[in-house]
Amino acid sequence: MKALELPIVISFEEDVYIARCPLIQGAFAEGDTPQEAAKELSEVIELILQYKKERGDDMSAVIDALTVESDKIVTTITIGR
């Protein structure tokens, strides 16, 4: 199975954790914990990529650059306030 290696940033804003992926426009999610925000972000990223694929957008260069052989999603997580 292939997974994407994506950097994400998680911050605490107004009583909620916000997770963002700076490489994908519109990829952000919130949660009560950093883990919940990251999980929600993973689902948002999946939906965005599926939508772009259905539209026929060429994501191959981005996907190839970020793809690693794995059976898990690998992320870089920065937690800050």
Secondary structure as UniProt FT lines:
FT   STRAND          2..13
FT   TURN            14..15
FT   STRAND          16..20
FT   TURN            22..23
FT   TURN            25..26
FT   STRAND          28..31
FT   HELIX           34..55
FT   HELIX           60..66
FT   STRAND          67..69
FT   STRAND          74..80
//
